[in-house]
Amino acid sequence: MSTTTAATTENDTARSDRARAWPVLLLAGAFEIAYALAVGGSQGFTVLSWSLIAVVFFLLTLFSLSLALRTIDVGIGYAVWAGIGAVGAALLGPVFFDETLTPVKVLWLTLIIGGVVWLKLSDSPKQTQTEQSAHQ
């Protein structure tokens, strides 16, 4: 196998891994939302059922996040994960608990969502020296 073919195969694999990492990161974000809501329901870990649910979702979110961060840069992945958790908990808090969602909160949550989208868009795969040479 030539160097160019090997580099192309390696780059295709890296792109495929990156494409799979984003859905895993979104799943980690969903687990983070569930964890945050379960912690709220646990009332300071004094309600056993909610506390156990919180522990399960905590482990699921960390495991999923660690899988996604194998491919996605830590700074990008962590910011997206935290943003998903924050927005999701803020939007669902009023549904499950006695919380309010004001227009000002919605404005700032929209800003967080915009930041998460731009972070995803900025996460383009880095071209290796071999790949750059192959394109010349």
N, CA, C and O atoms as a GROMACS GRO file, in nm:
protein
  544
    1MET      N    1   0.086  -0.117   0.000
    1MET     CA    2   0.000   0.000   0.000
    1MET      C    3   0.091   0.123   0.000
    1MET      O    4   0.188   0.129   0.076
    2SER      N    5   0.060   0.218  -0.083
    2SER     CA    6   0.142   0.338  -0.092
    2SER      C    7   0.116   0.430   0.027
    2SER      O    8   0.016   0.416   0.098
    3THR      N    9   0.207   0.524   0.046
    3THR     CA   10   0.195   0.620   0.157
    3THR      C   11   0.070   0.705   0.142
    3THR      O   12   0.002   0.735   0.240
    4THR      N   13   0.039   0.743   0.018
    4THR     CA   14  -0.079   0.826  -0.008
    4THR      C   15  -0.206   0.750   0.024
    4THR      O   16  -0.298   0.805   0.085
    5THR      N   17  -0.212   0.623  -0.016
    5THR     CA   18  -0.331   0.541   0.013
    5THR      C   19  -0.347   0.520   0.163
    5THR      O   20  -0.458   0.526   0.215
    6ALA      N   21  -0.237   0.494   0.231
    6ALA     CA   22  -0.243   0.475   0.377
    6ALA      C   23  -0.289   0.602   0.446
    6ALA      O   24  -0.369   0.597   0.540
    7ALA      N   25  -0.239   0.716   0.401
    7ALA     CA   26  -0.279   0.844   0.461
    7ALA      C   27  -0.426   0.872   0.435
    7ALA      O   28  -0.496   0.922   0.523
    8THR      N   29  -0.474   0.840   0.315
    8THR     CA   30  -0.615   0.862   0.283
    8THR      C   31  -0.704   0.774   0.369
    8THR      O   32  -0.806   0.820   0.420
    9THR      N   33  -0.666   0.647   0.387
    9THR     CA   34  -0.742   0.556   0.471
    9THR      C   35  -0.744   0.604   0.615
    9THR      O   36  -0.847   0.599   0.682
   10GLU      N   37  -0.629   0.651   0.663
   10GLU     CA   38  -0.620   0.702   0.800
   10GLU      C   39  -0.707   0.826   0.817
   10GLU      O   40  -0.774   0.841   0.919
   11ASN      N   41  -0.707   0.914   0.719
   11ASN     CA   42  -0.789   1.035   0.727
   11ASN      C   43  -0.938   1.003   0.720
   11ASN      O   44  -1.018   1.066   0.789
   12ASP      N   45  -0.975   0.906   0.638
   12ASP     CA   46  -1.116   0.864   0.631
   12ASP      C   47  -1.161   0.807   0.765
   12ASP      O   48  -1.273   0.833   0.809
   13THR      N   49  -1.075   0.729   0.828
   13THR     CA   50  -1.107   0.672   0.959
   13THR      C   51  -1.122   0.782   1.063
   13THR      O   52  -1.214   0.778   1.145
   14ALA      N   53  -1.033   0.880   1.061
   14ALA     CA   54  -1.039   0.992   1.156
   14ALA      C   55  -1.169   1.070   1.138
   14ALA      O   56  -1.233   1.108   1.236
   15ARG      N   57  -1.209   1.095   1.014
   15ARG     CA   58  -1.334   1.167   0.987
   15ARG      C   59  -1.454   1.086   1.035
   15ARG      O   60  -1.549   1.141   1.090
   16SER      N   61  -1.450   0.955   1.014
   16SER     CA   62  -1.558   0.868   1.058
   16SER      C   63  -1.568   0.866   1.210
   16SER      O   64  -1.677   0.872   1.266
   17ASP      N   65  -1.453   0.859   1.278
   17ASP     CA   66  -1.451   0.863   1.424
   17ASP      C   67  -1.508   0.994   1.476
   17ASP      O   68  -1.586   0.996   1.571
   18ARG      N   69  -1.470   1.104   1.412
   18ARG     CA   70  -1.519   1.236   1.452
   18ARG      C   71  -1.670   1.246   1.430
   18ARG      O   72  -1.741   1.302   1.513
   19ALA      N   73  -1.718   1.192   1.319
   19ALA     CA   74  -1.862   1.196   1.291
   19ALA      C   75  -1.940   1.116   1.395
   19ALA      O   76  -2.051   1.154   1.431
   20ARG      N   77  -1.884   1.006   1.444
   20ARG     CA   78  -1.950   0.926   1.546
   20ARG      C   79  -1.939   0.989   1.684
   20ARG      O   80  -2.026   0.968   1.769
   21ALA      N   81  -1.836   1.067   1.708
   21ALA     CA   82  -1.814   1.126   1.839
   21ALA      C   83  -1.920   1.232   1.872
   21ALA      O   84  -1.957   1.247   1.989
   22TRP      N   85  -1.968   1.304   1.773
   22TRP     CA   86  -2.066   1.410   1.801
   22TRP      C   87  -2.198   1.357   1.851
   22TRP      O   88  -2.252   1.413   1.947
   23PRO      N   89  -2.256   1.252   1.793
   23PRO     CA   90  -2.378   1.197   1.853
   23PRO      C   91  -2.356   1.144   1.996
   23PRO      O   92  -2.445   1.153   2.080
   24VAL      N   93  -2.238   1.089   2.021
   24VAL     CA   94  -2.207   1.042   2.157
   24VAL      C   95  -2.200   1.161   2.252
   24VAL      O   96  -2.244   1.152   2.367
   25LEU      N   97  -2.143   1.272   2.205
   25LEU     CA   98  -2.138   1.393   2.289
   25LEU      C   99  -2.278   1.447   2.316
   25LEU      O  100  -2.306   1.492   2.427
   26LEU      N  101  -2.365   1.443   2.216
   26LEU     CA  102  -2.504   1.486   2.237
   26LEU      C  103  -2.574   1.395   2.338
   26LEU      O  104  -2.651   1.443   2.422
   27LEU      N  105  -2.547   1.266   2.331
   27LEU     CA  106  -2.602   1.172   2.429
   27LEU      C  107  -2.550   1.203   2.569
   27LEU      O  108  -2.625   1.199   2.666
   28ALA      N  109  -2.421   1.234   2.578
   28ALA     CA  110  -2.363   1.272   2.707
   28ALA      C  111  -2.432   1.397   2.761
   28ALA      O  112  -2.456   1.409   2.881
   29GLY      N  113  -2.464   1.491   2.672
   29GLY     CA  114  -2.537   1.611   2.712
   29GLY      C  115  -2.676   1.579   2.764
   29GLY      O  116  -2.721   1.638   2.862
   30ALA      N  117  -2.743   1.485   2.699
   30ALA     CA  118  -2.876   1.444   2.745
   30ALA      C  119  -2.867   1.377   2.883
   30ALA      O  120  -2.952   1.401   2.969
   31PHE      N  121  -2.764   1.294   2.903
   31PHE     CA  122  -2.744   1.233   3.034
   31PHE      C  123  -2.712   1.340   3.139
   31PHE      O  124  -2.752   1.327   3.255
   32GLU      N  125  -2.642   1.445   3.099
   32GLU     CA  126  -2.610   1.554   3.192
   32GLU      C  127  -2.737   1.627   3.235
   32GLU      O  128  -2.751   1.664   3.352
   33ILE      N  129  -2.829   1.647   3.141
   33ILE     CA  130  -2.957   1.709   3.175
   33ILE      C  131  -3.031   1.622   3.277
   33ILE      O  132  -3.082   1.672   3.378
   34ALA      N  133  -3.037   1.492   3.248
   34ALA     CA  134  -3.106   1.400   3.340
   34ALA      C  135  -3.040   1.400   3.477
   34ALA      O  136  -3.108   1.394   3.580
   35TYR      N  137  -2.907   1.405   3.478
   35TYR     CA  138  -2.834   1.408   3.605
   35TYR      C  139  -2.870   1.535   3.683
   35TYR      O  140  -2.899   1.528   3.803
   36ALA      N  141  -2.868   1.650   3.616
   36ALA     CA  142  -2.898   1.776   3.684
   36ALA      C  143  -3.040   1.776   3.741
   36ALA      O  144  -3.062   1.820   3.853
   37LEU      N  145  -3.134   1.725   3.663
   37LEU     CA  146  -3.272   1.720   3.711
   37LEU      C  147  -3.287   1.622   3.828
   37LEU      O  148  -3.361   1.648   3.923
   38ALA      N  149  -3.216   1.509   3.820
   38ALA     CA  150  -3.223   1.412   3.929
   38ALA      C  151  -3.160   1.467   4.056
   38ALA      O  152  -3.210   1.441   4.166
   39VAL      N  153  -3.053   1.543   4.044
   39VAL     CA  154  -2.992   1.606   4.162
   39VAL      C  155  -3.092   1.704   4.223
   39VAL      O  156  -3.105   1.712   4.345
   40GLY      N  157  -3.163   1.779   4.138
   40GLY     CA  158  -3.266   1.869   4.189
   40GLY      C  159  -3.376   1.793   4.261
   40GLY      O  160  -3.423   1.836   4.367
   41GLY      N  161  -3.416   1.681   4.205
   41GLY     CA  162  -3.521   1.600   4.268
   41GLY      C  163  -3.476   1.530   4.394
   41GLY      O  164  -3.558   1.493   4.478
   42SER      N  165  -3.345   1.511   4.408
   42SER     CA  166  -3.294   1.440   4.527
   42SER      C  167  -3.297   1.527   4.652
   42SER      O  168  -3.277   1.477   4.763
   43GLN      N  169  -3.321   1.656   4.634
   43GLN     CA  170  -3.328   1.750   4.747
   43GLN      C  171  -3.205   1.737   4.837
   43GLN      O  172  -3.215   1.711   4.957
   44GLY      N  173  -3.089   1.756   4.774
   44GLY     CA  174  -2.964   1.746   4.851
   44GLY      C  175  -2.928   1.602   4.885
   44GLY      O  176  -2.867   1.577   4.988
   45PHE      N  177  -2.966   1.510   4.800
   45PHE     CA  178  -2.942   1.366   4.818
   45PHE      C  179  -3.008   1.313   4.944
   45PHE      O  180  -2.953   1.227   5.013
   46THR      N  181  -3.127   1.365   4.975
   46THR     CA  182  -3.204   1.315   5.090
   46THR      C  183  -3.318   1.224   5.046
   46THR      O  184  -3.379   1.156   5.129
   47VAL      N  185  -3.349   1.222   4.915
   47VAL     CA  186  -3.453   1.134   4.861
   47VAL      C  187  -3.381   1.021   4.788
   47VAL      O  188  -3.319   1.043   4.684
   48LEU      N  189  -3.391   0.901   4.842
   48LEU     CA  190  -3.311   0.788   4.793
   48LEU      C  191  -3.333   0.759   4.644
   48LEU      O  192  -3.236   0.744   4.570
   49SER      N  193  -3.458   0.752   4.600
   49SER     CA  194  -3.484   0.715   4.460
   49SER      C  195  -3.420   0.815   4.364
   49SER      O  196  -3.353   0.774   4.269
   50TRP      N  197  -3.439   0.944   4.388
   50TRP     CA  198  -3.379   1.046   4.302
   50TRP      C  199  -3.226   1.044   4.312
   50TRP      O  200  -3.156   1.066   4.214
   51SER      N  201  -3.176   1.016   4.431
   51SER     CA  202  -3.031   1.011   4.450
   51SER      C  203  -2.969   0.898   4.369
   51SER      O  204  -2.864   0.916   4.308
   52LEU      N  205  -3.033   0.782   4.368
   52LEU     CA  206  -2.983   0.668   4.290
   52LEU      C  207  -2.989   0.698   4.140
   52LEU      O  208  -2.897   0.665   4.066
   53ILE      N  209  -3.098   0.762   4.098
   53ILE     CA  210  -3.110   0.800   3.956
   53ILE      C  211  -2.999   0.898   3.921
   53ILE      O  212  -2.940   0.889   3.813
   54ALA      N  213  -2.970   0.992   4.010
   54ALA     CA  214  -2.862   1.090   3.986
   54ALA      C  215  -2.728   1.020   3.968
   54ALA      O  216  -2.652   1.055   3.878
   55VAL      N  217  -2.698   0.924   4.053
   55VAL     CA  218  -2.571   0.852   4.043
   55VAL      C  219  -2.561   0.778   3.910
   55VAL      O  220  -2.456   0.781   3.846
   56VAL      N  221  -2.669   0.713   3.867
   56VAL     CA  222  -2.668   0.641   3.740
   56VAL      C  223  -2.642   0.738   3.623
   56VAL      O  224  -2.558   0.711   3.538
   57PHE      N  225  -2.714   0.849   3.621
   57PHE     CA  226  -2.694   0.944   3.512
   57PHE      C  227  -2.558   1.012   3.520
   57PHE      O  228  -2.501   1.048   3.416
   58PHE      N  229  -2.505   1.031   3.639
   58PHE     CA  230  -2.371   1.086   3.654
   58PHE      C  231  -2.268   0.994   3.588
   58PHE      O  232  -2.182   1.040   3.513
   59LEU      N  233  -2.278   0.865   3.615
   59LEU     CA  234  -2.185   0.769   3.556
   59LEU      C  235  -2.203   0.762   3.404
   59LEU      O  236  -2.105   0.755   3.330
   60LEU      N  237  -2.328   0.764   3.358
   60LEU     CA  238  -2.354   0.760   3.214
   60LEU      C  239  -2.300   0.883   3.143
   60LEU      O  240  -2.242   0.872   3.034
   61THR      N  241  -2.318   1.001   3.202
   61THR     CA  242  -2.272   1.123   3.136
   61THR      C  243  -2.120   1.127   3.131
   61THR      O  244  -2.063   1.167   3.029
   62LEU      N  245  -2.053   1.086   3.238
   62LEU     CA  246  -1.906   1.088   3.236
   62LEU      C  247  -1.850   0.985   3.140
   62LEU      O  248  -1.751   1.011   3.071
   63PHE      N  249  -1.911   0.867   3.135
   63PHE     CA  250  -1.865   0.765   3.042
   63PHE      C  251  -1.882   0.811   2.897
   63PHE      O  252  -1.790   0.800   2.817
   64SER      N  253  -1.999   0.864   2.865
   64SER     CA  254  -2.025   0.910   2.728
   64SER      C  255  -1.933   1.027   2.691
   64SER      O  256  -1.880   1.032   2.580
   65LEU      N  257  -1.915   1.119   2.784
   65LEU     CA  258  -1.826   1.232   2.760
   65LEU      C  259  -1.685   1.184   2.734
   65LEU      O  260  -1.618   1.234   2.643
   66SER      N  261  -1.638   1.089   2.812
   66SER     CA  262  -1.502   1.039   2.793
   66SER      C  263  -1.485   0.972   2.657
   66SER      O  264  -1.379   0.982   2.595
   67LEU      N  265  -1.587   0.903   2.609
   67LEU     CA  266  -1.580   0.842   2.476
   67LEU      C  267  -1.572   0.949   2.367
   67LEU      O  268  -1.492   0.939   2.274
   68ALA      N  269  -1.656   1.052   2.380
   68ALA     CA  270  -1.657   1.159   2.280
   68ALA      C  271  -1.524   1.235   2.278
   68ALA      O  272  -1.478   1.277   2.172
   69LEU      N  273  -1.463   1.252   2.394
   69LEU     CA  274  -1.339   1.330   2.403
   69LEU      C  275  -1.217   1.253   2.353
   69LEU      O  276  -1.107   1.308   2.351
   70ARG      N  277  -1.236   1.130   2.314
   70ARG     CA  278  -1.127   1.058   2.247
   70ARG      C  279  -1.096   1.125   2.113
   70ARG      O  280  -0.981   1.124   2.068
   71THR      N  281  -1.198   1.183   2.051
   71THR     CA  282  -1.183   1.239   1.917
   71THR      C  283  -1.201   1.391   1.915
   71THR      O  284  -1.128   1.461   1.844
   72ILE      N  285  -1.295   1.442   1.991
   72ILE     CA  286  -1.324   1.585   1.993
   72ILE      C  287  -1.228   1.653   2.091
   72ILE      O  288  -1.200   1.599   2.198
   73ASP      N  289  -1.177   1.770   2.054
   73ASP     CA  290  -1.089   1.844   2.144
   73ASP      C  291  -1.158   1.867   2.278
   73ASP      O  292  -1.278   1.894   2.282
   74VAL      N  293  -1.083   1.855   2.386
   74VAL     CA  294  -1.139   1.865   2.521
   74VAL      C  295  -1.211   1.998   2.542
   74VAL      O  296  -1.322   2.000   2.595
   75GLY      N  297  -1.150   2.108   2.502
   75GLY     CA  298  -1.211   2.239   2.522
   75GLY      C  299  -1.344   2.253   2.452
   75GLY      O  300  -1.440   2.306   2.508
   76ILE      N  301  -1.351   2.204   2.329
   76ILE     CA  302  -1.475   2.211   2.252
   76ILE      C  303  -1.578   2.116   2.311
   76ILE      O  304  -1.692   2.155   2.337
   77GLY      N  305  -1.539   1.991   2.332
   77GLY     CA  306  -1.632   1.890   2.382
   77GLY      C  307  -1.689   1.925   2.518
   77GLY      O  308  -1.808   1.910   2.541
   78TYR      N  309  -1.603   1.971   2.607
   78TYR     CA  310  -1.650   2.004   2.742
   78TYR      C  311  -1.746   2.123   2.737
   78TYR      O  312  -1.849   2.123   2.805
   79ALA      N  313  -1.713   2.224   2.658
   79ALA     CA  314  -1.800   2.341   2.648
   79ALA      C  315  -1.937   2.304   2.590
   79ALA      O  316  -2.040   2.352   2.638
   80VAL      N  317  -1.938   2.220   2.488
   80VAL     CA  318  -2.065   2.177   2.428
   80VAL      C  319  -2.145   2.096   2.530
   80VAL      O  320  -2.265   2.119   2.547
   81TRP      N  321  -2.081   2.002   2.596
   81TRP     CA  322  -2.146   1.917   2.696
   81TRP      C  323  -2.207   2.002   2.808
   81TRP      O  324  -2.323   1.983   2.845
   82ALA      N  325  -2.128   2.095   2.861
   82ALA     CA  326  -2.176   2.181   2.970
   82ALA      C  327  -2.290   2.271   2.921
   82ALA      O  328  -2.387   2.294   2.994
   83GLY      N  329  -2.278   2.320   2.799
   83GLY     CA  330  -2.384   2.406   2.743
   83GLY      C  331  -2.515   2.331   2.726
   83GLY      O  332  -2.622   2.382   2.759
   84ILE      N  333  -2.506   2.209   2.675
   84ILE     CA  334  -2.627   2.126   2.659
   84ILE      C  335  -2.691   2.102   2.795
   84ILE      O  336  -2.812   2.114   2.810
   85GLY      N  337  -2.609   2.067   2.893
   85GLY     CA  338  -2.661   2.041   3.027
   85GLY      C  339  -2.726   2.164   3.089
   85GLY      O  340  -2.833   2.155   3.148
   86ALA      N  341  -2.660   2.278   3.074
   86ALA     CA  342  -2.713   2.402   3.132
   86ALA      C  343  -2.844   2.443   3.068
   86ALA      O  344  -2.940   2.477   3.137
   87VAL      N  345  -2.848   2.442   2.936
   87VAL     CA  346  -2.969   2.482   2.866
   87VAL      C  347  -3.082   2.383   2.892
   87VAL      O  348  -3.195   2.423   2.920
   88GLY      N  349  -3.052   2.255   2.884
   88GLY     CA  350  -3.154   2.154   2.908
   88GLY      C  351  -3.213   2.160   3.047
   88GLY      O  352  -3.334   2.151   3.065
   89ALA      N  353  -3.126   2.176   3.146
   89ALA     CA  354  -3.174   2.185   3.285
   89ALA      C  355  -3.257   2.311   3.306
   89ALA      O  356  -3.358   2.309   3.376
   90ALA      N  357  -3.214   2.421   3.244
   90ALA     CA  358  -3.289   2.547   3.259
   90ALA      C  359  -3.426   2.540   3.191
   90ALA      O  360  -3.524   2.595   3.242
   91LEU      N  361  -3.432   2.472   3.076
   91LEU     CA  362  -3.560   2.460   3.005
   91LEU      C  363  -3.654   2.360   3.071
   91LEU      O  364  -3.775   2.380   3.072
   92LEU      N  365  -3.599   2.253   3.126
   92LEU     CA  366  -3.684   2.149   3.186
   92LEU      C  367  -3.708   2.169   3.335
   92LEU      O  368  -3.799   2.109   3.392
   93GLY      N  369  -3.628   2.253   3.399
   93GLY     CA  370  -3.649   2.282   3.541
   93GLY      C  371  -3.791   2.328   3.571
   93GLY      O  372  -3.852   2.278   3.666
   94PRO      N  373  -3.846   2.422   3.493
   94PRO     CA  374  -3.984   2.464   3.519
   94PRO      C  375  -4.088   2.354   3.496
   94PRO      O  376  -4.197   2.359   3.552
   95VAL      N  377  -4.054   2.257   3.414
   95VAL     CA  378  -4.148   2.147   3.386
   95VAL      C  379  -4.157   2.054   3.508
   95VAL      O  380  -4.265   2.007   3.542
   96PHE      N  381  -4.043   2.027   3.572
   96PHE     CA  382  -4.038   1.928   3.680
   96PHE      C  383  -4.039   1.989   3.820
   96PHE      O  384  -4.077   1.923   3.916
   97PHE      N  385  -3.998   2.113   3.831
   97PHE     CA  386  -3.984   2.176   3.963
   97PHE      C  387  -4.051   2.313   3.963
   97PHE      O  388  -4.098   2.361   3.859
   98ASP      N  389  -4.055   2.375   4.077
   98ASP     CA  390  -4.116   2.506   4.091
   98ASP      C  391  -4.013   2.613   4.054
   98ASP      O  392  -3.965   2.688   4.140
   99GLU      N  393  -3.980   2.620   3.926
   99GLU     CA  394  -3.883   2.717   3.875
   99GLU      C  395  -3.949   2.802   3.768
   99GLU      O  396  -4.051   2.764   3.711
  100THR      N  397  -3.890   2.916   3.741
  100THR     CA  398  -3.945   3.004   3.638
  100THR      C  399  -3.846   3.019   3.524
  100THR      O  400  -3.725   3.006   3.541
  101LEU      N  401  -3.901   3.047   3.407
  101LEU     CA  402  -3.820   3.072   3.289
  101LEU      C  403  -3.865   3.207   3.232
  101LEU      O  404  -3.969   3.216   3.167
  102THR      N  405  -3.788   3.309   3.258
  102THR     CA  406  -3.824   3.445   3.216
  102THR      C  407  -3.770   3.473   3.076
  102THR      O  408  -3.682   3.402   3.028
  103PRO      N  409  -3.823   3.575   3.010
  103PRO     CA  410  -3.770   3.613   2.878
  103PRO      C  411  -3.620   3.645   2.881
  103PRO      O  412  -3.548   3.616   2.785
  104VAL      N  413  -3.572   3.704   2.989
  104VAL     CA  414  -3.429   3.735   2.999
  104VAL      C  415  -3.347   3.606   3.005
  104VAL      O  416  -3.242   3.596   2.942
  105LYS      N  417  -3.395   3.506   3.080
  105LYS     CA  418  -3.327   3.377   3.086
  105LYS      C  419  -3.325   3.312   2.948
  105LYS      O  420  -3.224   3.256   2.906
  106VAL      N  421  -3.437   3.320   2.877
  106VAL     CA  422  -3.444   3.262   2.742
  106VAL      C  423  -3.343   3.330   2.650
  106VAL      O  424  -3.279   3.263   2.569
  107LEU      N  425  -3.329   3.462   2.663
  107LEU     CA  426  -3.231   3.535   2.582
  107LEU      C  427  -3.090   3.481   2.606
  107LEU      O  428  -3.018   3.454   2.510
  108TRP      N  429  -3.051   3.466   2.730
  108TRP     CA  430  -2.917   3.418   2.761
  108TRP      C  431  -2.899   3.271   2.725
  108TRP      O  432  -2.790   3.231   2.684
  109LEU      N  433  -3.002   3.192   2.740
  109LEU     CA  434  -2.995   3.051   2.696
  109LEU      C  435  -2.977   3.043   2.545
  109LEU      O  436  -2.905   2.956   2.496
  110THR      N  437  -3.042   3.132   2.472
  110THR     CA  438  -3.027   3.137   2.327
  110THR      C  439  -2.882   3.168   2.291
  110THR      O  440  -2.828   3.113   2.195
  111LEU      N  441  -2.819   3.256   2.367
  111LEU     CA  442  -2.679   3.289   2.344
  111LEU      C  443  -2.591   3.165   2.366
  111LEU      O  444  -2.497   3.141   2.290
  112ILE      N  445  -2.621   3.089   2.471
  112ILE     CA  446  -2.545   2.965   2.496
  112ILE      C  447  -2.563   2.868   2.380
  112ILE      O  448  -2.466   2.809   2.334
  113ILE      N  449  -2.685   2.852   2.333
  113ILE     CA  450  -2.711   2.760   2.221
  113ILE      C  451  -2.633   2.805   2.098
  113ILE      O  452  -2.572   2.723   2.030
  114GLY      N  453  -2.634   2.935   2.072
  114GLY     CA  454  -2.558   2.987   1.958
  114GLY      C  455  -2.409   2.957   1.973
  114GLY      O  456  -2.343   2.920   1.875
  115GLY      N  457  -2.357   2.971   2.093
  115GLY     CA  458  -2.217   2.939   2.118
  115GLY      C  459  -2.186   2.793   2.095
  115GLY      O  460  -2.082   2.759   2.039
  116VAL      N  461  -2.276   2.706   2.138
  116VAL     CA  462  -2.257   2.562   2.117
  116VAL      C  463  -2.256   2.529   1.968
  116VAL      O  464  -2.173   2.451   1.921
  117VAL      N  465  -2.347   2.589   1.894
  117VAL     CA  466  -2.352   2.565   1.748
  117VAL      C  467  -2.222   2.612   1.683
  117VAL      O  468  -2.166   2.541   1.600
  118TRP      N  469  -2.175   2.730   1.719
  118TRP     CA  470  -2.051   2.782   1.660
  118TRP      C  471  -1.931   2.697   1.699
  118TRP      O  472  -1.839   2.680   1.619
  119LEU      N  473  -1.930   2.643   1.820
  119LEU     CA  474  -1.822   2.553   1.859
  119LEU      C  475  -1.822   2.428   1.773
  119LEU      O  476  -1.716   2.380   1.732
  120LYS      N  477  -1.939   2.374   1.748
  120LYS     CA  478  -1.948   2.256   1.661
  120LYS      C  479  -1.897   2.288   1.522
  120LYS      O  480  -1.822   2.211   1.462
  121LEU      N  481  -1.938   2.403   1.470
  121LEU     CA  482  -1.895   2.442   1.336
  121LEU      C  483  -1.744   2.467   1.328
  121LEU      O  484  -1.683   2.447   1.224
  122SER      N  485  -1.686   2.511   1.438
  122SER     CA  486  -1.542   2.538   1.438
  122SER      C  487  -1.459   2.413   1.457
  122SER      O  488  -1.336   2.418   1.443
  123ASP      N  489  -1.520   2.302   1.487
  123ASP     CA  490  -1.448   2.177   1.512
  123ASP      C  491  -1.425   2.103   1.382
  123ASP      O  492  -1.480   1.995   1.360
  124SER      N  493  -1.343   2.161   1.296
  124SER     CA  494  -1.312   2.095   1.170
  124SER      C  495  -1.187   2.009   1.190
  124SER      O  496  -1.098   2.045   1.267
  125PRO      N  497  -1.183   1.896   1.120
  125PRO     CA  498  -1.067   1.808   1.136
  125PRO      C  499  -0.940   1.878   1.089
  125PRO      O  500  -0.941   1.950   0.989
  126LYS      N  501  -0.833   1.856   1.162
  126LYS     CA  502  -0.705   1.915   1.124
  126LYS      C  503  -0.643   1.830   1.015
  126LYS      O  504  -0.641   1.707   1.023
  127GLN      N  505  -0.591   1.896   0.912
  127GLN     CA  506  -0.524   1.823   0.807
  127GLN      C  507  -0.383   1.790   0.853
  127GLN      O  508  -0.311   1.875   0.906
  128THR      N  509  -0.344   1.666   0.832
  128THR     CA  510  -0.209   1.625   0.866
  128THR      C  511  -0.115   1.668   0.756
  128THR      O  512  -0.158   1.702   0.646
  129GLN      N  513   0.014   1.667   0.784
  129GLN     CA  514   0.114   1.704   0.683
  129GLN      C  515   0.104   1.611   0.564
  129GLN      O  516   0.116   1.656   0.450
  130THR      N  517   0.080   1.481   0.588
  130THR     CA  518   0.068   1.384   0.481
  130THR      C  519  -0.052   1.415   0.393
  130THR      O  520  -0.043   1.407   0.270
  131GLU      N  521  -0.166   1.450   0.456
  131GLU     CA  522  -0.286   1.480   0.380
  131GLU      C  523  -0.266   1.606   0.296
  131GLU      O  524  -0.312   1.612   0.182
  132GLN      N  525  -0.198   1.707   0.351
  132GLN     CA  526  -0.173   1.828   0.277
  132GLN      C  527  -0.085   1.801   0.158
  132GLN      O  528  -0.107   1.858   0.051
  133SER      N  529   0.017   1.715   0.174
  133SER     CA  530   0.105   1.678   0.064
  133SER      C  531   0.031   1.603  -0.044
  133SER      O  532   0.058   1.621  -0.163
  134ALA      N  533  -0.062   1.516  -0.003
  134ALA     CA  534  -0.138   1.435  -0.099
  134ALA      C  535  -0.227   1.521  -0.187
  134ALA      O  536  -0.254   1.486  -0.302
  135HIS      N  537  -0.274   1.635  -0.134
  135HIS     CA  538  -0.362   1.723  -0.210
  135HIS      C  539  -0.286   1.816  -0.304
  135HIS      O  540  -0.348   1.884  -0.386
  136GLN      N  541  -0.155   1.819  -0.293
  136GLN     CA  542  -0.075   1.908  -0.378
  136GLN      C  543  -0.037   1.842  -0.507
  136GLN      O  544   0.030   1.904  -0.591
   0.00000   0.00000   0.00000
